[in-house]
């Protein structure tokens, strides 16, 4: 990315932050896991949501945490018990094994507490960049950007379309766009997830998009 393109990307990053924060106050979806900042619940929920539709997770969420309300309860459970509850999600045996391993590691290494450290979260089995950062944002009140298919899609369309850019370049934009206050950081990241699901969909709904005036995708494909 050359200097002039980067300057434009920086300017549009700030517009993205402002518009998403305005939008999310009116349109944010309500999920039970968004009503808690319990680190255990947040971490496990993010693992359940990995490559899974929120509707399927909702079907098992209450039952899961009634059965396994703490890290210790999950660590002591048999994989078969966990798998039975997770059956509606698919790949339930694999998920059960991973969650059991995460809980076991938390008990063995961290005394059953969820660490609020990016490096330590990454040390947990099956926890990658997104889940680690999401735990920091939604449980630990530590602002950071989240990069996944949703945020990459929005940034790619809004700032760079039709040019394809690397994940590293998307991350640089998100670092600027993501608010530094814990509360606004949460709202912004929830907003990006919901905006991707409701507006910037596979076939984007440009007619209702508050970003369209400054959107590279809209300018290129709609205006021409």
Beta strands, then each sheet from edge to edge (+ up, - down):
end
